[in-house]
Each structure stands twice: as C-alpha cells, then as structure tokens.
C-alpha cells in the first residue's frame, strides 16, 4: 500500500519536466518543514502526513537521479524525435521547391 499524495504518483512524475520536478521538491520540503514545526509546537493533527511527505520527497529524488543516470526518459527527450521528423520533412519540401525552380 503506497502512502503519499495521490498527485505525486510515480507515473505522473514521469510526465513532469525537470524544472517542474525541482519545484515540486521545493514545495514538499517546505511542507515538511511546516509539519515538523507544527509537531514541535503540538499543533499537528495528522502525524502520518509527515511520513507521506517524506516519501514524496524520496520519490522525486529517485526520479531526478534516474534521469541523470539515463534509466528514466525525460519528457523533453521523448518529444525531440518528433520535431526532428517534422524538420526533415520540411527540408525535403524545400529541396523539392529548389529542384522545381532549377527545372524552369
């Protein structure tokens, strides 16, 4: 049974770009700080939330590290080949236009 926020599931973290992962990490660390502060002052109602946020932080760090090692694909890298195909098709159109211009 996975504990943590449902918004930060491993499958969803795969779709985030690197910048968004860093932002989510910052938010999670800030939330953990606030939860620890509430715990120290006796104002915390749900102690399980600290555990869930820690797991979210670990999950984000794991995704970032796997991307550094090349184990997990970056969403921008997945989109790059599609752009290359478009530019290649565009180049073939340009060369066919040049060929028509020379033939005239």
VENGISUL-V886694 format. One record per residue. N is the residue number from 0. SS is DSSP state (a for helix, b for strand, c for the rest). PSI is psi in whole degrees, 0 to 359 (999 if undefined). OMEGA is omega in whole degrees, 0 to 359 (none if undefined). Layout:
N;SS;PSI;OMEGA / N;SS;PSI;OMEGA
//
This chain:
0;c;120;182 / 1;c;129;177 / 2;c;139;180 / 3;c;186;179 / 4;c;142;181 / 5;a;337;180 / 6;a;334;184 / 7;a;46;176 / 8;c;156;182 / 9;a;320;180 / 10;a;325;179 / 11;a;327;178 / 12;a;333;178 / 13;c;331;183 / 14;c;346;181 / 15;c;144;173 / 16;c;167;184 / 17;a;318;182 / 18;a;320;180 / 19;a;324;177 / 20;a;318;179 / 21;a;321;178 / 22;a;317;178 / 23;a;323;178 / 24;a;318;179 / 25;a;316;180 / 26;a;317;182 / 27;a;320;178 / 28;a;322;178 / 29;a;318;178 / 30;a;319;178 / 31;a;320;177 / 32;a;314;180 / 33;a;321;179 / 34;a;319;178 / 35;a;321;179 / 36;a;316;178 / 37;a;322;179 / 38;a;319;182 / 39;a;328;181 / 40;a;0;178 / 41;c;18;182 / 42;c;357;184 / 43;c;128;180 / 44;c;318;185 / 45;c;102;180 / 46;c;339;178 / 47;a;337;180 / 48;a;327;178 / 49;a;315;179 / 50;a;318;181 / 51;a;318;180 / 52;a;322;177 / 53;a;319;179 / 54;a;322;177 / 55;a;317;179 / 56;a;315;179 / 57;a;321;180 / 58;a;318;180 / 59;a;315;178 / 60;a;322;180 / 61;a;315;180 / 62;a;317;179 / 63;a;315;182 / 64;a;319;179 / 65;a;326;176 / 66;a;322;177 / 67;a;321;182 / 68;a;351;180 / 69;c;13;179 / 70;c;322;183 / 71;c;138;183 / 72;c;144;175 / 73;c;139;181 / 74;a;325;179 / 75;a;325;180 / 76;a;329;179 / 77;a;325;181 / 78;a;337;185 / 79;a;315;179 / 80;a;327;179 / 81;a;321;178 / 82;a;324;181 / 83;a;322;179 / 84;a;320;179 / 85;a;317;182 / 86;a;326;178 / 87;a;318;178 / 88;a;323;179 / 89;a;320;179 / 90;a;320;179 / 91;a;327;176 / 92;a;319;180 / 93;a;318;181 / 94;a;327;178 / 95;a;327;176 / 96;a;321;179 / 97;a;321;180 / 98;a;322;178 / 99;a;322;179 / 100;a;322;180 / 101;a;328;182 / 102;a;334;182 / 103;c;999;none
//
